Amino acid sequence: MPDQSPESNKDRSTSKGTSETIRGEYVGQSNTALSSADSAIFHLVAALSSRLGNIKEIDTFVSTFARCVYETFHCKQVILLTALHPENAALEHAVTLPPPEDPEKAQALEMLFVSNFNLETDLPLSPLANRALLYVESIELQDTRLDELAYILPDTQFALVPLKVTTSEELIGLLILEQANEQNEPDNLSDKDKYQLDAHLLQMLSTVVSPLLNHTLQHNRTVDRFASSMHEMNILQQIDAELNDTIALDRVFQLIMDWALRFTNASAASIALYDHEADTLTLMLHYGYQIENLQAGQVIQETAGGITLRVARTAQLEMVPDVLLDKDYMSFAPNTRTQLSVPIFREEQVIAVLTLESNKVNGFDESHINFVEKLSNRAGVAVDNARLFTETNRERQKLSMILGGIVDSVVVVDIDQRIVLINQSAIRALGLLIERELIGQKVSDILSHSGFLRLYHTALERNEQVKQELELPNGRIYHAVVDEHPSIGHIIVMQDVTHYKETEQLKNELVATVSHDLKQPLSVMRGYLDLLQMANTFDESSQRYVNQLFTAFHHMRHLIDDILDLARIEAGIELEMAPVELNTILIQAVVSNRPTAENKSIELITDLPHLPPIQADEGRIRQIFNNLISNAVKYTPPEGWVKVYAEIKAGQIRIFIQDNGLGISPEDQAHIFERFYRVRRPETDSIEGTGLGLAIVRSLVEAHKGEITVTSRLGEGSTFRVILPM
């Protein structure tokens, strides 16, 4: 490098005696020059403020600034470098005036940049780090950060003007001015217009332009960040839309990797599932890998897991700027220098790892990392949704197969009264077309069977379980149960009881016939018992035997009467319907059972509102409640209580007969309304009964289009509920 002593630079005056410089250091000025410079400064500041003050776009700013400098100082060439991308920590080529005619030289200038990193250590250029001007020849730039300039413009003198932010001393620009030869200056310029590359002028130029340039750069960076954020937001919205449209796991992985590649410009990528228990990775998808026999679904050996397996274990994102310096790195793609691996979570547990690779050192910036993190979060949700759908679909298919094999008819209706599920048995029983799409249709639009619809709407009105026997279009009789499930809607289960009904009918006919035929021999027996008593005098022991015969006779006669009565009811007797006052019926039933209750010190309680009259057979209604209250008193221990109360709800009258008696076990409750069924327990052995009373009550209630149910717990008592339509 040439000698830098003051003596060697005396002939390096930049312009007509206005100043002397020593490699970028200002030495001094004459008073005349200073006055001339002050005038020049005034014009310079005014021109720059006028032309640059309101410019916001960086491209317009640098071109206008370069033009202003070119026209003001009449340089041979103006080159401006600026910190267009602050993350690169370098000054990049912004503009050259006039543009070089040589394409190769123009391309070389466009590639020109100066790194800001440790600029003070680059001795020939170190004064720039301290905001000092430099006057150099191109040969002096060799082996510096501007050595390209020495090759592009050899044998050239330059003034280097640093543009820095005063507050942070950050170098945001570098103005490179090529001195024009005097013979090249226009002849029509006056002395005051011939601004030379004077140190004082250039220092003022730096002072005035630096904040304007910084403001413009900051404005453009803000606009770029906002545009980038908006662009990223639009991308993420599009990703969300695409992920919401798919529930296939393979498609989710494909979308995630495609967007990651698109946004980061990665050269290779992969997604691998992580198995916590086995501590292994399974490759699901890859791009840019060049390894033979590497296929989706293949388990990656632990020794080949590398950085990706490390991320899966630690559950921490890693960006390795140079993989050649990482001992765990395993090469799957050629020329990889940077690897970014991001864990994908489900319920705070790593389920997969997204890996991106770049051919450049430090190939991913902060925006890439932020985007990929957001992408991985969405991937976790999408994977979970896909998994849940897969499991739900599998369970639905399993349930469909189970329901398809069930003989009972099942219909599931949601809260919007739309069919959610219906099995083949129900389709056949209800006479529906198999080809027709039933799922999602309104019940009332699909089904026309009045009894079924009436049963379903009854359940809707009551908000409770409803049971009823239905004869469906296939000519068979079903026992239908409608259960409400708040989270689902209603589940209707229909069991084919035709065979049982037919068998029961035959049994009823047989029992009725036999019972009728037994009445005559019983009458004969009663006659002979009466003759025995009339014709003979019995001692005490013999009389006791005769009385037992009378008791057995009455029990047998009562049993036969009940059987015949039940047969008539189930055969469809004609009820004598008329307005009936339930309050009167219930009070009379309580009064008629009060003597028996008093004998056992049982308290009979009534809590009856005014009940409206109903259309019913008065004798049969009386029979129903007499039987129920009598049973309650019979099965309640001494000093207990029996309560009769009622309510009006959903267009129905509900009468309750409650006691605190022995209670009925769940096993017995299932059969309590069957013929001849009696609860067999030590406490009930002494209680007389035929086992037909509740069967008769149920038949009479159903004949009145009503319903009877029981709730009970052993040792706590029972409650019989009779529902009658108004």
Secondary structure in CASP SS format (residue, H / E / C, confidence):
PFRMAT SS
TARGET T0000
AUTHOR 0000-0000-0000
METHOD secondary structure of the structure
MODEL  1
M C 1.00
P C 1.00
D C 1.00
Q C 1.00
S C 1.00
P H 1.00
E H 1.00
S H 1.00
N H 1.00
K C 1.00
D C 1.00
R C 1.00
S C 1.00
T C 1.00
S C 1.00
K C 1.00
G C 1.00
T C 1.00
S C 1.00
E E 1.00
T E 1.00
I E 1.00
R C 1.00
G C 1.00
E E 1.00
Y E 1.00
V E 1.00
G E 1.00
Q C 1.00
S C 1.00
N H 1.00
T H 1.00
A H 1.00
L H 1.00
S H 1.00
S H 1.00
A H 1.00
D H 1.00
S H 1.00
A H 1.00
I H 1.00
F H 1.00
H H 1.00
L H 1.00
V H 1.00
A H 1.00
A H 1.00
L H 1.00
S H 1.00
S H 1.00
R H 1.00
L H 1.00
G C 1.00
N C 1.00
I C 1.00
K C 1.00
E C 1.00
I H 1.00
D H 1.00
T H 1.00
F H 1.00
V H 1.00
S H 1.00
T H 1.00
F H 1.00
A H 1.00
R H 1.00
C H 1.00
V H 1.00
Y H 1.00
E H 1.00
T H 1.00
F H 1.00
H C 1.00
C C 1.00
K C 1.00
Q E 1.00
V E 1.00
I E 1.00
L E 1.00
L E 1.00
T E 1.00
A C 1.00
L C 1.00
H C 1.00
P H 1.00
E H 1.00
N H 1.00
A C 1.00
A E 1.00
L E 1.00
E E 1.00
H E 1.00
A E 1.00
V E 1.00
T E 1.00
L E 1.00
P C 1.00
P C 1.00
P C 1.00
E C 1.00
D C 1.00
P H 1.00
E H 1.00
K H 1.00
A H 1.00
Q H 1.00
A H 1.00
L H 1.00
E H 1.00
M C 1.00
L C 1.00
F E 1.00
V E 1.00
S E 1.00
N C 1.00
F C 1.00
N C 1.00
L H 1.00
E H 1.00
T H 1.00
D C 1.00
L C 1.00
P C 1.00
L C 1.00
S H 1.00
P H 1.00
L H 1.00
A H 1.00
N H 1.00
R C 1.00
A C 1.00
L C 1.00
L E 1.00
Y E 1.00
V E 1.00
E E 1.00
S H 1.00
I H 1.00
E H 1.00
L H 1.00
Q C 1.00
D C 1.00
T C 1.00
R C 1.00
L C 1.00
D H 1.00
E H 1.00
L H 1.00
A H 1.00
Y H 1.00
I H 1.00
L C 1.00
P C 1.00
D C 1.00
T C 1.00
Q E 1.00
F E 1.00
A E 1.00
L E 1.00
V E 1.00
P E 1.00
L E 1.00
K E 1.00
V C 1.00
T C 1.00
T C 1.00
S C 1.00
E C 1.00
E C 1.00
L E 1.00
I E 1.00
G E 1.00
L E 1.00
L E 1.00
I E 1.00
L E 1.00
E E 1.00
Q C 1.00
A C 1.00
N C 1.00
E H 1.00
Q H 1.00
N H 1.00
E C 1.00
P C 1.00
D C 1.00
N C 1.00
L C 1.00
S C 1.00
D H 1.00
K H 1.00
D H 1.00
K C 1.00
Y C 1.00
Q C 1.00
L C 1.00
D C 1.00
A H 1.00
H H 1.00
L H 1.00
L H 1.00
Q H 1.00
M H 1.00
L H 1.00
S H 1.00
T H 1.00
V H 1.00
V H 1.00
S H 1.00
P H 1.00
L H 1.00
L H 1.00
N H 1.00
H H 1.00
T H 1.00
L H 1.00
Q H 1.00
H H 1.00
N H 1.00
R H 1.00
T H 1.00
V H 1.00
D H 1.00
R H 1.00
F H 1.00
A H 1.00
S H 1.00
S H 1.00
M H 1.00
H H 1.00
E H 1.00
M H 1.00
N H 1.00
I H 1.00
L H 1.00
Q H 1.00
Q H 1.00
I H 1.00
D H 1.00
A H 1.00
E H 1.00
L H 1.00
N H 1.00
D C 1.00
T C 1.00
I C 1.00
A C 1.00
L H 1.00
D H 1.00
R H 1.00
V H 1.00
F H 1.00
Q H 1.00
L H 1.00
I H 1.00
M H 1.00
D H 1.00
W H 1.00
A H 1.00
L H 1.00
R H 1.00
F H 1.00
T H 1.00
N C 1.00
A C 1.00
S C 1.00
A E 1.00
A E 1.00
S E 1.00
I E 1.00
A E 1.00
L E 1.00
Y E 1.00
D E 1.00
H C 1.00
E C 1.00
A C 1.00
D C 1.00
T E 1.00
L E 1.00
T E 1.00
L E 1.00
M E 1.00
L E 1.00
H E 1.00
Y E 1.00
G C 1.00
Y C 1.00
Q C 1.00
I C 1.00
E C 1.00
N C 1.00
L C 1.00
Q C 1.00
A C 1.00
G C 1.00
Q C 1.00
V E 1.00
I E 1.00
Q C 1.00
E H 1.00
T H 1.00
A H 1.00
G C 1.00
G H 1.00
I H 1.00
T H 1.00
L H 1.00
R H 1.00
V H 1.00
A H 1.00
R H 1.00
T H 1.00
A C 1.00
Q C 1.00
L C 1.00
E E 1.00
M E 1.00
V E 1.00
P C 1.00
D C 1.00
V H 1.00
L H 1.00
L H 1.00
D C 1.00
K C 1.00
D C 1.00
Y C 1.00
M C 1.00
S C 1.00
F C 1.00
A C 1.00
P C 1.00
N C 1.00
T C 1.00
R C 1.00
T E 1.00
Q E 1.00
L E 1.00
S E 1.00
V E 1.00
P E 1.00
I E 1.00
F E 1.00
R E 1.00
E C 1.00
E C 1.00
Q E 1.00
V E 1.00
I E 1.00
A E 1.00
V E 1.00
L E 1.00
T E 1.00
L E 1.00
E E 1.00
S E 1.00
N C 1.00
K C 1.00
V C 1.00
N C 1.00
G C 1.00
F C 1.00
D C 1.00
E H 1.00
S H 1.00
H H 1.00
I H 1.00
N H 1.00
F H 1.00
V H 1.00
E H 1.00
K H 1.00
L H 1.00
S H 1.00
N H 1.00
R H 1.00
A H 1.00
G H 1.00
V H 1.00
A H 1.00
V H 1.00
D H 1.00
N H 1.00
A H 1.00
R H 1.00
L H 1.00
F H 1.00
T H 1.00
E H 1.00
T H 1.00
N H 1.00
R H 1.00
E H 1.00
R H 1.00
Q H 1.00
K H 1.00
L H 1.00
S H 1.00
M H 1.00
I H 1.00
L H 1.00
G H 1.00
G H 1.00
I C 1.00
V C 1.00
D C 1.00
S E 1.00
V E 1.00
V E 1.00
V E 1.00
V E 1.00
D E 1.00
I C 1.00
D C 1.00
Q C 1.00
R E 1.00
I E 1.00
V E 1.00
L E 1.00
I E 1.00
N C 1.00
Q H 1.00
S H 1.00
A H 1.00
I H 1.00
R H 1.00
A H 1.00
L C 1.00
G C 1.00
L C 1.00
L C 1.00
I C 1.00
E C 1.00
R C 1.00
E C 1.00
L C 1.00
I C 1.00
G C 1.00
Q C 1.00
K E 1.00
V H 1.00
S H 1.00
D H 1.00
I H 1.00
L C 1.00
S C 1.00
H C 1.00
S H 1.00
G H 1.00
F H 1.00
L H 1.00
R H 1.00
L H 1.00
Y H 1.00
H H 1.00
T H 1.00
A H 1.00
L H 1.00
E H 1.00
R H 1.00
N C 1.00
E C 1.00
Q C 1.00
V E 1.00
K E 1.00
Q E 1.00
E E 1.00
L E 1.00
E E 1.00
L C 1.00
P C 1.00
N C 1.00
G C 1.00
R C 1.00
I E 1.00
Y E 1.00
H E 1.00
A E 1.00
V E 1.00
V E 1.00
D E 1.00
E E 1.00
H E 1.00
P C 1.00
S C 1.00
I C 1.00
G E 1.00
H E 1.00
I E 1.00
I E 1.00
V E 1.00
M E 1.00
Q E 1.00
D E 1.00
V C 1.00
T H 1.00
H H 1.00
Y H 1.00
K H 1.00
E H 1.00
T H 1.00
E H 1.00
Q H 1.00
L H 1.00
K H 1.00
N H 1.00
E H 1.00
L H 1.00
V H 1.00
A H 1.00
T H 1.00
V H 1.00
S H 1.00
H H 1.00
D H 1.00
L H 1.00
K H 1.00
Q H 1.00
P H 1.00
L H 1.00
S H 1.00
V H 1.00
M H 1.00
R H 1.00
G H 1.00
Y H 1.00
L H 1.00
D H 1.00
L H 1.00
L H 1.00
Q H 1.00
M H 1.00
A H 1.00
N C 1.00
T C 1.00
F C 1.00
D C 1.00
E H 1.00
S H 1.00
S H 1.00
Q H 1.00
R H 1.00
Y H 1.00
V H 1.00
N H 1.00
Q H 1.00
L H 1.00
F H 1.00
T H 1.00
A H 1.00
F H 1.00
H H 1.00
H H 1.00
M H 1.00
R H 1.00
H H 1.00
L H 1.00
I H 1.00
D H 1.00
D H 1.00
I H 1.00
L H 1.00
D H 1.00
L H 1.00
A H 1.00
R H 1.00
I H 1.00
E H 1.00
A C 1.00
G C 1.00
I C 1.00
E C 1.00
L C 1.00
E C 1.00
M E 1.00
A E 1.00
P E 1.00
V E 1.00
E C 1.00
L H 1.00
N H 1.00
T H 1.00
I H 1.00
L H 1.00
I H 1.00
Q H 1.00
A H 1.00
V H 1.00
V H 1.00
S H 1.00
N H 1.00
R H 1.00
P H 1.00
T H 1.00
A H 1.00
E H 1.00
N H 1.00
K C 1.00
S C 1.00
I C 1.00
E E 1.00
L E 1.00
I E 1.00
T E 1.00
D E 1.00
L C 1.00
P C 1.00
H C 1.00
L C 1.00
P C 1.00
P C 1.00
I E 1.00
Q E 1.00
A E 1.00
D E 1.00
E H 1.00
G H 1.00
R H 1.00
I H 1.00
R H 1.00
Q H 1.00
I H 1.00
F H 1.00
N H 1.00
N H 1.00
L H 1.00
I H 1.00
S H 1.00
N H 1.00
A H 1.00
V H 1.00
K H 1.00
Y C 1.00
T C 1.00
P C 1.00
P C 1.00
E C 1.00
G C 1.00
W E 1.00
V E 1.00
K E 1.00
V E 1.00
Y E 1.00
A E 1.00
E E 1.00
I E 1.00
K E 1.00
A C 1.00
G C 1.00
Q E 1.00
I E 1.00
R E 1.00
I E 1.00
F E 1.00
I E 1.00
Q E 1.00
D E 1.00
N C 1.00
G C 1.00
L C 1.00
G C 1.00
I C 1.00
S C 1.00
P H 1.00
E H 1.00
D H 1.00
Q H 1.00
A C 1.00
H C 1.00
I C 1.00
F C 1.00
E C 1.00
R C 1.00
F C 1.00
Y C 1.00
R C 1.00
V C 1.00
R C 1.00
R C 1.00
P H 1.00
E H 1.00
T H 1.00
D C 1.00
S C 1.00
I C 1.00
E C 1.00
G C 1.00
T C 1.00
G C 1.00
L C 1.00
G H 1.00
L H 1.00
A H 1.00
I H 1.00
V H 1.00
R H 1.00
S H 1.00
L H 1.00
V H 1.00
E H 1.00
A H 1.00
H C 1.00
K C 1.00
G C 1.00
E E 1.00
I E 1.00
T E 1.00
V E 1.00
T E 1.00
S E 1.00
R E 1.00
L C 1.00
G C 1.00
E C 1.00
G E 1.00
S E 1.00
T E 1.00
F E 1.00
R E 1.00
V E 1.00
I E 1.00
L E 1.00
P E 1.00
M C 1.00
END
